[in-house]
Amino acid sequence: MALRVVEWSTGTVGRHAIAGIDAHPDLELVGVWVSNPDKVGKDAGELAGLGRELGVRATSDRDALIALKPDCIVHTAMTDDRVMESIEDLIWFVENGVNVVSSGPVVLQFPFGILPDSLLERIEKAGAASGASLHVNGIDPGFANDVLPLSMTSLSQRIDEVRCQEIADYSTYYQPVVMRDLFGFGQPMDTTPLLLSPGILSMGWGSVVRQIAAGLGVTLDEPLVERVERVAADRDYSTVSVEIPEGTMAALRFEVVGQVNGVDRVVLEHYTRTHPDQCPQWPRPNSGDGCYRILISGEPEMAVEFGHHGENGDHNVSGMIVTAMRLVNSVPAVVEAHAGLVTALDLPLITGRGLVARG
């Protein structure tokens, strides 16, 4: 019998999640939540751009969706600008006995040592009382810097450093709040965007570093180390999310570093351009406009580059798809998992079972 699923939001990730749920043979879409009043009453197929109706109408009534008694909620609502409020939403789902897979807040990917113990205890108590599980994942933070690098380390004889890189051109990435307010693109160079406020990088991507360390049985120095390089625009640039006048911030490189006895051992590194011409001294993908690159120093030296692009060739569109599908395809495993918070270290191999094209 198919698992009953509610999709929570229909934005840049949610619309792809709807398509993925509809395509998955073990899942049945039974409800859709929307925040925009203009979307209420519209069919899920229309909201997902499928060109056909699915017979499920969107609603903003949270209680009505919980009353459907879904097996799982696929939660893809924006959380970057409402971290604590969205955590309360996720806890509420679990308290009501509904399993959840969510794209955020990303700190919940592996929150140990980052969020207060009291908050984590609330999630565990809610799961113990209701039997429901909560799993946060995606592509980054997510598969590209948890399952992929940890799988590679199974080939190692000695590990000196694990480095997970995102190398990407964000010019076609449509998330105005993220691009302008979180990253600070298009803002004056003397402005400190939210992402670069003290400790925020370690909160946002520290979960990646800490989970890899946990998977390797390593105890890291505290606190994590943050390194940042900001680059001003040498001319005016235009992206789908923000305008970037000359002299404002146009590119960003940062590292979140886990050290052992003062030596870098686990590193999360991002190279973010807003135009392909920027920062020629920085690494570039071997092909396409963006990639994830895993570098493992030791014996042997290993490197894997993971790229993706949609049918239209755009890697930012496919970035939304892979984020959505990592969640959708994990639903059966999360439903079967232990109650409470579930990390990638707790789950079995997740595959695209049932998704091979027919005809």
VOBA-1610 file (N, C-alpha, C; in pm, whole numbers, padded with zeros to 5 digits, always signed):
BEGIN
Met+00085-00119+00000Met+00000+00000+00000Met+00088+00125+00000Ala+00055+00222-00083Ala+00135+00344-00095Ala+00127+00427+00032Leu+00237+00493+00065Leu+00240+00583+00180Leu+00172+00714+00143Arg+00089+00765+00235Arg+00015+00888+00213Arg+00104+01007+00249Val+00119+01099+00153Val+00216+01208+00168Val+00148+01343+00147Val+00184+01439+00232Val+00146+01579+00214Val+00270+01658+00175Glu+00259+01738+00071Glu+00368+01828+00032Glu+00343+01964+00096Trp+00446+02014+00167Trp+00433+02139+00242Trp+00509+02250+00171Ser+00442+02323+00084Ser+00488+02437+00004Ser+00504+02396-00141Thr+00492+02496-00229Thr+00498+02468-00373Thr+00591+02568-00443Gly+00700+02604-00375Gly+00795+02699-00433Gly+00897+02632-00522Thr+01018+02683-00523Thr+01119+02636-00618Thr+01159+02491-00595Val+01151+02443-00471Val+01178+02302-00442Val+01047+02223-00438Gly+00945+02281-00378Gly+00819+02209-00360Gly+00752+02164-00487Arg+00760+02245-00592Arg+00695+02206-00718Arg+00760+02080-00775His+00892+02066-00755His+00961+01945-00802His+00930+01826-00710Ala+00908+01855-00582Ala+00871+01748-00490Ala+00735+01690-00526Ile+00641+01775-00566Ile+00509+01726-00609Ile+00525+01631-00728Ala+00604+01673-00826Ala+00627+01588-00943Ala+00692+01456-00902Gly+00784+01463-00806Gly+00852+01342-00761Gly+00762+01249-00685Ile+00676+01304-00599Ile+00580+01220-00526Ile+00486+01152-00623Asp+00440+01228-00721Asp+00347+01172-00820Asp+00412+01059-00900Ala+00543+01069-00923Ala+00612+00967-01003Ala+00653+00845-00922His+00650+00856-00788His+00701+00748-00704His+00594+00642-00682Pro+00623+00517-00716Pro+00520+00412-00707Pro+00477+00379-00565Asp+00559+00416-00465Asp+00527+00381-00326Asp+00468+00496-00248Leu+00438+00607-00318Leu+00386+00726-00250Leu+00256+00774-00316Glu+00168+00830-00234Glu+00043+00888-00283Glu+00028+01029-00228Leu+00016+01128-00315Leu-00004+01266-00272Leu-00149+01283-00227Val-00167+01323-00100Val-00303+01339-00047Val-00334+01482-00006Gly-00232+01567+00002Gly-00256+01704+00043Gly-00140+01794+00008Val-00170+01925-00004Val-00067+02025-00036Val-00096+02150+00046Trp+00008+02199+00115Trp-00004+02324+00192Trp+00061+02438+00115Val-00003+02555+00116Val+00053+02674+00053Val+00038+02793+00148Ser+00130+02887+00138Ser+00122+03009+00218Ser+00058+03123+00142Asn+00063+03117+00010Asn+00010+03224-00076Asn-00141+03205-00094Pro-00223+03301-00050Pro-00368+03287-00065Pro-00413+03266-00209Asp-00334+03317-00305Asp-00371+03303-00446Asp-00360+03158-00494Lys-00287+03075-00420Lys-00270+02936-00460Lys-00374+02843-00398Val-00444+02891-00295Val-00543+02808-00227Val-00651+02765-00326Gly-00683+02637-00328Gly-00785+02583-00416Gly-00734+02537-00551Lys-00610+02570-00583Lys-00556+02528-00712Lys-00509+02383-00704Asp-00514+02314-00815Asp-00473+02174-00820Asp-00321+02163-00811Ala-00276+02058-00744Ala-00132+02037-00725Ala-00060+02023-00858Gly-00122+01960-00956Gly-00059+01944-01086Gly-00035+02077-01154Glu-00129+02170-01138Glu-00111+02304-01194Glu+00003+02376-01123Leu+00008+02367-00990Leu+00112+02436-00913Leu+00250+02381-00944Ala+00257+02253-00977Ala+00385+02191-01010Ala+00423+02206-01156Gly+00335+02264-01235Gly+00363+02283-01377Gly+00363+02154-01456Leu+00280+02057-01414Leu+00279+01927-01480Leu+00193+01924-01606Gly+00110+02024-01625Gly+00024+02027-01742Gly-00096+01934-01731Arg-00125+01886-01613Arg-00241+01801-01588Arg-00277+01810-01440Glu-00400+01778-01408Glu-00446+01783-01269Glu-00417+01652-01198Leu-00393+01663-01068Leu-00368+01545-00985Leu-00485+01514-00892Gly-00585+01602-00891Gly-00701+01578-00806Gly-00680+01613-00660Val-00575+01692-00631Val-00545+01734-00494Val-00539+01887-00494Arg-00627+01948-00414Arg-00635+02094-00408Arg-00551+02150-00294Ala-00480+02258-00319Ala-00395+02319-00218Ala-00478+02390-00113Thr-00426+02395+00009Thr-00494+02462+00120Thr-00391+02527+00211Ser-00434+02625+00287Ser-00350+02686+00390Ser-00395+02643+00529Asp-00484+02545+00536Asp-00539+02495+00663Asp-00450+02383+00717Arg-00364+02415+00812Arg-00271+02316+00867Arg-00345+02201+00934Asp-00446+02234+01011Asp-00518+02130+01086Asp-00588+02033+00992Ala-00640+02085+00880Ala-00709+01998+00785Ala-00611+01897+00725Leu-00489+01938+00701Leu-00390+01846+00644Leu-00346+01742+00746Ile-00330+01782+00871Ile-00296+01685+00976Ile-00410+01585+00994Ala-00534+01632+00978Ala-00651+01545+00992Ala-00655+01437+00885Leu-00583+01456+00776Leu-00575+01353+00672Leu-00495+01231+00718Lys-00425+01247+00831Lys-00341+01141+00887Lys-00239+01088+00785Pro-00160+01180+00729Pro-00059+01135+00632Pro+00050+01053+00702Asp+00112+00965+00627Asp+00227+00892+00680Asp+00350+00983+00690Cys+00357+01082+00602Cys+00476+01168+00601Cys+00443+01303+00538Ile+00510+01405+00586Ile+00508+01538+00524Ile+00644+01562+00459Val+00641+01602+00331Val+00762+01648+00263Val+00761+01800+00275His+00848+01851+00362His+00847+01993+00398His+00958+02065+00323Thr+00919+02154+00231Thr+01018+02225+00150Thr+00998+02376+00159Ala+00929+02421+00263Ala+00905+02565+00280Ala+01036+02637+00310Met+01041+02765+00278Met+01158+02848+00305Met+01180+02855+00456Thr+01303+02827+00499Thr+01334+02829+00642Thr+01451+02921+00676Asp+01525+02965+00576Asp+01647+03042+00602Asp+01620+03171+00679Asp+01502+03231+00658Asp+01471+03358+00723Asp+01378+03341+00843Arg+01350+03215+00884Arg+01265+03190+01002Arg+01304+03055+01065Val+01429+03048+01106Val+01485+02921+01151Val+01409+02865+01271Met+01397+02944+01377Met+01335+02891+01499Met+01186+02866+01480Glu+01120+02952+01403Glu+00977+02930+01378Glu+00955+02801+01301Ser+01042+02773+01204Ser+01025+02651+01124Ser+01057+02526+01206Ile+01152+02537+01300Ile+01177+02424+01389Ile+01053+02394+01471Glu+00984+02499+01516Glu+00859+02478+01590Glu+00755+02409+01502Asp+00750+02446+01374Asp+00658+02378+01281Asp+00688+02229+01274Leu+00816+02196+01259Leu+00855+02055+01245Leu+00824+01977+01373Ile+00849+02038+01487Ile+00817+01970+01613Ile+00667+01947+01622Trp+00587+02043+01578Trp+00441+02029+01582Trp+00396+01911+01497Phe+00457+01894+01380Phe+00423+01778+01297Phe+00451+01648+01372Val+00570+01639+01431Val+00608+01518+01503Val+00517+01495+01622Glu+00483+01601+01694Glu+00392+01589+01808Glu+00258+01533+01765Asn+00218+01564+01642Asn+00091+01514+01589Asn+00104+01378+01522Gly+00219+01314+01540Gly+00235+01178+01492Gly+00264+01163+01345Val+00313+01269+01281Val+00341+01264+01137Val+00492+01266+01114Asn+00543+01168+01041Asn+00684+01168+01001Asn+00711+01285+00908Val+00833+01338+00913Val+00867+01455+00831Val+01004+01436+00766Val+01012+01467+00637Val+01140+01489+00571Val+01139+01634+00527Ser+01247+01707+00555Ser+01247+01851+00531Ser+01379+01897+00472Ser+01372+02002+00391Ser+01492+02062+00333Ser+01555+02164+00428Gly+01495+02191+00540Gly+01551+02286+00635Gly+01469+02293+00761Pro+01522+02365+00860Pro+01650+02435+00862Pro+01768+02338+00854Val+01870+02376+00778Val+01978+02283+00749Val+02056+02243+00873Val+02049+02324+00979Val+02121+02290+01102Val+02071+02157+01160Leu+01946+02121+01129Leu+01891+01995+01180Leu+01943+01873+01106Gln+02023+01894+01001Gln+02085+01780+00934Gln+02167+01700+01034Phe+02240+01770+01121Phe+02318+01708+01229Phe+02341+01817+01333Pro+02244+01841+01420Pro+02246+01959+01507Pro+02325+01945+01636Phe+02382+01829+01659Phe+02448+01802+01786Phe+02572+01890+01802Gly+02579+01960+01915Gly+02688+02053+01939Gly+02661+02190+01883Ile+02546+02210+01819Ile+02511+02339+01760Ile+02386+02397+01828Leu+02277+02321+01825Leu+02154+02365+01889Leu+02154+02327+02037Pro+02079+02401+02119Pro+02072+02369+02262Pro+02019+02228+02287Asp+02074+02161+02388Asp+02029+02026+02422Asp+01879+02025+02454Ser+01830+02134+02513Ser+01689+02138+02550Ser+01598+02130+02428Leu+01641+02191+02317Leu+01561+02186+02195Leu+01565+02046+02133Leu+01682+01984+02133Leu+01693+01849+02079Leu+01614+01750+02165Glu+01611+01773+02295Glu+01533+01686+02384Glu+01384+01698+02354Arg+01338+01818+02317Arg+01197+01835+02280Arg+01162+01750+02157Ile+01252+01748+02058Ile+01227+01668+01938Ile+01223+01520+01974Glu+01317+01476+02057Glu+01321+01335+02095Glu+01199+01296+02177Lys+01157+01382+02268Lys+01039+01353+02348Lys+00913+01348+02262Ala+00904+01440+02165Ala+00788+01440+02076Ala+00784+01312+01994Gly+00900+01268+01946Gly+00906+01144+01869Gly+00874+01023+01954Ala+00926+01020+02078Ala+00900+00907+02166Ala+00752+00894+02199Ala+00684+01009+02213Ala+00543+01007+02247Ala+00454+00970+02129Ser+00493+01012+02008Ser+00407+00992+01892Ser+00453+00880+01800Gly+00581+00842+01809Gly+00636+00741+01719Gly+00683+00796+01586Ala+00678+00929+01569Ala+00714+00990+01441Ala+00861+01027+01435Ser+00914+01036+01313Ser+01055+01067+01288Ser+01068+01198+01212Leu+01183+01262+01226Leu+01215+01386+01156Leu+01353+01373+01093His+01360+01398+00963His+01486+01390+00890His+01500+01513+00802Val+01613+01584+00816Val+01642+01703+00735Val+01760+01672+00645Asn+01744+01698+00515Asn+01849+01666+00420Asn+01826+01742+00291Gly+01896+01703+00188Gly+01888+01770+00059Gly+02012+01737-00019Ile+02072+01841-00081Ile+02193+01819-00159Ile+02313+01885-00092Asp+02295+02007-00036Asp+02403+02076+00034Asp+02343+02183+00125Pro+02343+02160+00256Pro+02383+02037+00325Pro+02295+01919+00286Gly+02357+01804+00276Gly+02287+01683+00237Gly+02380+01587+00167Phe+02326+01518+00066Phe+02396+01410+00000Phe+02539+01443-00041Ala+02559+01564-00098Ala+02691+01599-00151Ala+02796+01612-00043Asn+02754+01627+00083Asn+02854+01638+00189Asn+02816+01558+00313Asp+02739+01450+00293Asp+02729+01349+00400Asp+02748+01209+00341Val+02651+01158+00267Val+02660+01022+00215Val+02776+01007+00116Leu+02791+01103+00024Leu+02893+01091-00080Leu+03035+01088-00021Pro+03077+01188+00059Pro+03214+01182+00111Pro+03236+01066+00208Leu+03137+01034+00290Leu+03156+00924+00384Leu+03167+00791+00310Ser+03094+00774+00200Ser+03108+00653+00119Ser+03249+00644+00060Met+03303+00757+00015Met+03437+00757-00041Met+03542+00717+00063Thr+03523+00759+00187Thr+03623+00727+00290Thr+03632+00577+00317Ser+03532+00501+00273Ser+03539+00356+00291Ser+03652+00295+00208Leu+03710+00372+00115Leu+03820+00326+00032Leu+03956+00367+00086Ser+03956+00441+00195Ser+04080+00499+00246Ser+04160+00403+00334Gln+04292+00415+00325Gln+04381+00349+00420Gln+04422+00446+00530Arg+04441+00574+00492Arg+04469+00680+00587Arg+04399+00806+00540Ile+04339+00881+00632Ile+04268+01004+00596Ile+04338+01122+00663Asp+04391+01213+00583Asp+04451+01335+00636Asp+04350+01450+00639Glu+04269+01460+00534Glu+04169+01567+00528Glu+04056+01526+00435Val+03933+01558+00473Val+03816+01545+00386Val+03768+01685+00356Arg+03764+01720+00227Arg+03723+01855+00185Arg+03604+01842+00090Cys+03493+01907+00124Cys+03372+01906+00042Cys+03351+02045-00016Gln+03352+02056-00148Gln+03341+02186-00213Gln+03211+02196-00293Glu+03153+02316-00291Glu+03052+02354-00390Glu+03114+02464-00473Ile+03115+02445-00605Ile+03170+02544-00698Ile+03057+02578-00794Ala+03003+02699-00785Ala+02879+02724-00859Ala+02866+02870-00902Asp+02796+02889-01011Asp+02753+03019-01060Asp+02607+03035-01022Tyr+02578+03131-00937Tyr+02442+03151-00885Tyr+02361+03253-00965Ser+02406+03288-01083Ser+02337+03394-01158Ser+02195+03355-01196Thr+02166+03225-01210Thr+02031+03181-01246Thr+01957+03119-01127Tyr+02011+03138-01007Tyr+01949+03083-00885Tyr+01844+03182-00836Tyr+01716+03145-00845Tyr+01610+03239-00807Tyr+01570+03220-00661Gln+01634+03296-00576Gln+01599+03305-00434Gln+01642+03444-00387Pro+01560+03546-00414Pro+01601+03685-00383Pro+01640+03707-00238Val+01564+03649-00144Val+01596+03668-00002Val+01732+03608+00031Val+01756+03487-00019Val+01883+03419+00007Val+01998+03498-00055Met+01982+03538-00180Met+02091+03605-00252Met+02122+03743-00194Arg+02020+03820-00164Arg+02041+03958-00119Arg+02067+03965+00032Asp+01976+03908+00111Asp+01981+03927+00256Asp+02075+03828+00324Leu+02074+03702+00278Leu+02156+03601+00345Leu+02301+03609+00299Phe+02325+03604+00166Phe+02461+03609+00113Phe+02515+03752+00105Gly+02428+03847+00079Gly+02473+03986+00067Gly+02514+04029-00071Phe+02479+03953-00174Phe+02515+03992-00309Phe+02443+04121-00348Gly+02516+04211-00410Gly+02459+04340-00449Gly+02458+04441-00337Gln+02506+04404-00218Gln+02510+04496-00104Gln+02650+04557-00092Pro+02660+04675-00029Pro+02791+04739-00012Pro+02890+04647+00060Met+03017+04660+00027Met+03118+04573+00084Met+03137+04594+00234Asp+03096+04710+00286Asp+03108+04733+00430Asp+02985+04685+00507Thr+02890+04623+00436Thr+02773+04563+00500Thr+02805+04419+00538Thr+02759+04378+00656Thr+02777+04239+00698Thr+02646+04164+00678Pro+02638+04079+00574Pro+02513+04004+00552Pro+02494+03900+00662Leu+02372+03850+00674Leu+02338+03755+00780Leu+02432+03636+00780Leu+02464+03583+00661Leu+02546+03463+00652Leu+02684+03483+00715Leu+02735+03606+00710Leu+02870+03633+00758Leu+02873+03693+00897Ser+02758+03697+00964Ser+02756+03735+01105Ser+02828+03627+01185Pro+02894+03663+01294Pro+02972+03565+01369Pro+02891+03440+01407Gly+02945+03324+01371Gly+02884+03197+01409Gly+02779+03143+01316Ile+02731+03225+01221Ile+02622+03179+01134Ile+02670+03073+01035Leu+02788+03089+00979Leu+02841+02986+00889Leu+02853+02852+00963Ser+02900+02857+01086Ser+02914+02734+01163Ser+02780+02673+01200Met+02678+02758+01210Met+02545+02705+01234Met+02488+02644+01106Gly+02508+02714+00993Gly+02450+02669+00868Gly+02518+02546+00810Trp+02652+02543+00816Trp+02724+02431+00755Trp+02808+02352+00856Gly+02805+02395+00982Gly+02877+02318+01083Gly+02821+02178+01098Ser+02693+02162+01069Ser+02632+02030+01077Ser+02698+01933+00981Val+02739+01983+00865Val+02810+01901+00766Val+02942+01852+00822Val+03019+01946+00875Val+03151+01914+00928Val+03140+01817+01046Arg+03045+01844+01134Arg+03031+01761+01254Arg+02980+01620+01219Gln+02894+01609+01118Gln+02843+01476+01083Gln+02953+01391+01019Ile+03034+01450+00932Ile+03145+01375+00873Ile+03240+01331+00984Ala+03271+01421+01077Ala+03358+01384+01188Ala+03300+01271+01270Ala+03169+01277+01295Ala+03103+01170+01371Ala+03111+01039+01296Gly+03092+01045+01163Gly+03099+00925+01082Gly+03238+00863+01080Leu+03339+00947+01103Leu+03477+00900+01104Leu+03529+00874+01246Gly+03444+00900+01346Gly+03485+00876+01485Gly+03589+00974+01534Val+03580+01100+01488Val+03679+01203+01521Val+03617+01307+01614Thr+03690+01349+01716Thr+03649+01457+01805Thr+03718+01585+01761Leu+03640+01686+01726Leu+03694+01810+01672Leu+03726+01910+01783Asp+03823+01998+01753Asp+03849+02113+01840Asp+03726+02203+01838Glu+03708+02279+01944Glu+03600+02377+01949Glu+03660+02516+01969Pro+03600+02617+01904Pro+03491+02608+01808Pro+03542+02574+01669Leu+03449+02555+01575Leu+03487+02539+01436Leu+03549+02668+01385Val+03633+02658+01282Val+03701+02773+01225Val+03626+02820+01101Glu+03609+02952+01088Glu+03544+03010+00970Glu+03646+03097+00895Arg+03652+03080+00763Arg+03739+03162+00678Arg+03655+03217+00563Val+03671+03345+00534Val+03585+03412+00436Val+03667+03499+00342Glu+03633+03496+00214Glu+03690+03588+00114Glu+03574+03646+00035Arg+03561+03778+00037Arg+03455+03847-00037Arg+03517+03923-00154Val+03446+03924-00267Val+03499+03989-00388Val+03397+04090-00439Ala+03445+04212-00466Ala+03359+04319-00517Ala+03342+04307-00668Ala+03229+04354-00716Ala+03200+04351-00859Ala+03290+04450-00934Asp+03354+04402-01041Asp+03439+04489-01121Asp+03359+04566-01226Arg+03230+04536-01235Arg+03137+04606-01323Arg+02996+04570-01276Asp+02894+04624-01339Asp+02757+04589-01304Asp+02724+04449-01353Tyr+02658+04372-01266Tyr+02611+04239-01304Tyr+02461+04230-01276Ser+02394+04144-01353Ser+02251+04122-01334Ser+02225+03973-01318Thr+02152+03935-01214Thr+02112+03796-01193Thr+01960+03789-01188Val+01906+03669-01187Val+01761+03656-01183Val+01706+03696-01047Ser+01791+03704-00945Ser+01744+03738-00810Ser+01775+03882-00769Val+01895+03930-00803Val+01937+04063-00758Val+02021+04131-00864Glu+02019+04264-00861Glu+02111+04344-00940Glu+02237+04367-00856Ile+02353+04360-00920Ile+02480+04373-00849Ile+02559+04489-00910Pro+02546+04610-00854Pro+02619+04724-00908Pro+02769+04711-00887Glu+02845+04776-00971Glu+02990+04776-00957Glu+03029+04820-00815Gly+03124+04750-00755Gly+03172+04785-00622Gly+03100+04715-00508Thr+02985+04654-00537Thr+02914+04579-00432Thr+02958+04433-00436Met+02914+04356-00338Met+02961+04218-00330Met+02906+04133-00443Ala+02999+04061-00511Ala+02960+03984-00629Ala+02998+03837-00621Ala+03093+03804-00535Ala+03137+03665-00525Ala+03183+03639-00382Leu+03175+03511-00343Leu+03204+03476-00204Leu+03268+03338-00197Arg+03377+03329-00121Arg+03434+03200-00086Arg+03437+03188+00065Phe+03391+03075+00116Phe+03403+03055+00260Phe+03436+02910+00292Glu+03494+02892+00409Glu+03525+02760+00463Glu+03470+02750+00604Val+03415+02633+00636Val+03385+02597+00774Val+03472+02475+00803Val+03561+02488+00902Val+03670+02393+00920Val+03662+02324+01056Gly+03668+02192+01053Gly+03683+02114+01174Gly+03827+02073+01190Gln+03890+02114+01299Gln+04030+02083+01323Gln+04044+01980+01435Val+04155+01908+01432Val+04193+01818+01540Val+04335+01856+01580Asn+04349+01903+01704Asn+04480+01950+01753Asn+04537+02058+01662Gly+04448+02147+01614Gly+04490+02260+01534Gly+04516+02232+01388Val+04492+02109+01343Val+04514+02072+01203Val+04380+02053+01133Asp+04364+02113+01014Asp+04240+02096+00937Asp+04220+01949+00904Arg+04102+01895+00939Arg+04071+01756+00908Arg+03943+01740+00826Val+03843+01823+00853Val+03718+01819+00776Val+03683+01962+00736Val+03669+01986+00605Val+03649+02121+00555Val+03529+02125+00460Leu+03438+02219+00486Leu+03329+02250+00394Leu+03366+02382+00328Glu+03374+02384+00194Glu+03420+02502+00122Glu+03326+02535+00008His+03288+02662-00001His+03201+02708-00109His+03269+02817-00191Tyr+03262+02803-00323Tyr+03302+02908-00417Tyr+03175+02950-00490Thr+03128+03071-00462Thr+03001+03116-00519Thr+03023+03239-00604Arg+03004+03224-00734Arg+03011+03335-00828Arg+02868+03377-00866Thr+02855+03502-00914Thr+02728+03545-00970Thr+02740+03576-01119His+02854+03538-01176His+02876+03544-01321His+02997+03455-01351Pro+02993+03380-01459Pro+03103+03285-01486Pro+03238+03352-01508Asp+03242+03482-01542Asp+03369+03550-01567Asp+03444+03585-01439Gln+03376+03580-01326Gln+03437+03629-01202Gln+03542+03532-01147Cys+03639+03588-01077Cys+03738+03513-00999Cys+03801+03397-01078Pro+03872+03427-01185Pro+03933+03320-01265Pro+04035+03238-01187Gln+04084+03290-01075Gln+04181+03217-00995Gln+04117+03107-00910Trp+03986+03110-00896Trp+03917+03008-00817Trp+03896+02881-00900Pro+03879+02766-00835Pro+03850+02643-00909Pro+03721+02656-00990Arg+03715+02581-01099Arg+03596+02577-01183Arg+03554+02431-01202Pro+03426+02410-01229Pro+03383+02273-01262Pro+03453+02225-01388Asn+03475+02096-01398Asn+03533+02040-01519Asn+03438+02052-01637Ser+03307+02055-01607Ser+03206+02078-01710Ser+03085+02142-01645Gly+03011+02218-01722Gly+02891+02280-01671Gly+02919+02404-01588Asp+02813+02453-01522Asp+02820+02578-01446Asp+02834+02558-01296Gly+02827+02435-01250Gly+02837+02412-01108Gly+02865+02266-01077Cys+02927+02242-00962Cys+02955+02104-00924Cys+02979+02095-00774Tyr+02977+01974-00725Tyr+03026+01941-00592Tyr+03152+01857-00612Arg+03256+01890-00538Arg+03383+01820-00553Arg+03428+01771-00416Ile+03456+01642-00405Ile+03504+01583-00281Ile+03651+01550-00299Leu+03734+01604-00210Leu+03878+01580-00213Leu+03919+01514-00082Ile+03976+01396-00091Ile+04021+01325+00028Ile+04172+01309+00020Ser+04240+01377+00111Ser+04386+01368+00118Ser+04425+01255+00213Gly+04526+01182+00177Gly+04572+01070+00259Gly+04628+00962+00170Glu+04601+00839+00205Glu+04646+00725+00123Glu+04528+00635+00095Pro+04479+00630-00028Pro+04525+00707-00144Pro+04464+00847-00147Glu+04515+00932-00237Glu+04453+01061-00267Glu+04332+01034-00357Met+04219+01095-00325Met+04098+01068-00405Met+04024+01197-00434Ala+03958+01201-00549Ala+03876+01315-00586Ala+03757+01266-00668Val+03642+01321-00637Val+03521+01293-00714Val+03452+01426-00742Glu+03413+01449-00867Glu+03334+01566-00903Glu+03195+01521-00941Phe+03097+01577-00873Phe+02957+01544-00895Phe+02888+01666-00954Gly+02848+01653-01081Gly+02778+01762-01146Gly+02635+01720-01180His+02552+01818-01207His+02413+01788-01247His+02360+01906-01328His+02266+01878-01414His+02195+01985-01485His+02060+01931-01530Gly+01963+02021-01539Gly+01829+01981-01581Gly+01822+01957-01730Glu+01707+01912-01774Glu+01688+01887-01918Glu+01709+02014-01999Asn+01685+02131-01935Asn+01707+02257-02005Asn+01851+02306-01994Gly+01937+02226-01927Gly+02078+02258-01916Gly+02118+02340-01796Asp+02022+02384-01716Asp+02053+02473-01604Asp+02078+02396-01476His+02194+02423-01411His+02227+02348-01290His+02153+02398-01167Asn+02102+02522-01170Asn+02026+02570-01056Asn+01886+02508-01052Val+01827+02482-01169Val+01700+02410-01173Val+01720+02267-01123Ser+01824+02201-01173Ser+01846+02063-01129Ser+01886+02058-00983Gly+01945+02167-00931Gly+01974+02173-00789Gly+01849+02164-00704Met+01741+02228-00753Met+01613+02218-00683Met+01556+02076-00694Ile+01576+02014-00811Ile+01523+01878-00832Ile+01594+01778-00742Val+01728+01783-00738Val+01800+01685-00656Val+01772+01706-00508Thr+01752+01831-00466Thr+01715+01857-00327Thr+01581+01792-00297Ala+01483+01816-00385Ala+01350+01760-00364Ala+01352+01607-00363Met+01426+01550-00458Met+01419+01404-00472Met+01498+01331-00364Arg+01600+01394-00308Arg+01667+01331-00194Arg+01567+01314-00080Leu+01477+01410-00063Leu+01374+01401+00040Leu+01266+01300+00003Val+01213+01314-00118Val+01103+01227-00160Val+01144+01081-00156Asn+01262+01050-00207Asn+01305+00910-00212Asn+01341+00853-00074Ser+01360+00942+00023Ser+01391+00895+00159Ser+01266+00870+00243Val+01148+00906+00192Val+01026+00893+00272Val+01006+00752+00326Pro+01010+00646+00244Pro+00987+00512+00299Pro+01084+00476+00411Ala+01211+00511+00396Ala+01310+00477+00498Ala+01286+00555+00626Val+01248+00683+00614Val+01224+00764+00733Val+01099+00715+00806Val+00997+00675+00732Val+00877+00620+00795Val+00910+00496+00877Glu+01007+00418+00829Glu+01046+00295+00898Glu+01152+00318+01005Ala+01208+00439+01013Ala+01319+00466+01104Ala+01272+00479+01247His+01368+00485+01338His+01335+00505+01479His+01273+00642+01499Ala+01197+00656+01606Ala+01130+00782+01635Ala+01231+00890+01672Gly+01190+01016+01653Gly+01275+01128+01686Gly+01361+01173+01571Leu+01470+01241+01600Leu+01557+01296+01497Leu+01637+01185+01429Val+01635+01183+01297Val+01704+01082+01217Val+01805+01154+01127Thr+01931+01113+01130Thr+02033+01172+01042Thr+02068+01073+00932Ala+02152+01119+00839Ala+02196+01031+00731Ala+02271+00911+00784Leu+02333+00924+00901Leu+02406+00812+00960Leu+02312+00702+01008Asp+02184+00734+01023Asp+02087+00638+01075Asp+02012+00562+00966Leu+02020+00610+00842Leu+01937+00556+00735Leu+02012+00452+00652Pro+01938+00358+00593Pro+02000+00264+00499Pro+02028+00333+00366Leu+02081+00259+00271Leu+02104+00313+00137Leu+01972+00360+00076Ile+01967+00486+00034Ile+01849+00541-00033Ile+01873+00538-00183Thr+01780+00480-00258Thr+01796+00472-00403Thr+01674+00530-00473Gly+01680+00532-00606Gly+01565+00577-00686Gly+01477+00459-00724Arg+01455+00369-00632Arg+01375+00250-00656Arg+01239+00286-00714Gly+01204+00223-00826Gly+01075+00243-00890Gly+01070+00358-00988Leu+01183+00428-01007Leu+01180+00547-01091Leu+01240+00528-01230Val+01286+00408-01262Val+01340+00383-01395Val+01231+00404-01501Ala+01263+00484-01602Ala+01163+00521-01702Ala+01111+00398-01775Arg+00983+00400-01804Arg+00918+00292-01878Arg+00868+00346-02011Gly+00912+00282-02119Gly+00866+00325-02251Gly+00939+00446-02302
//
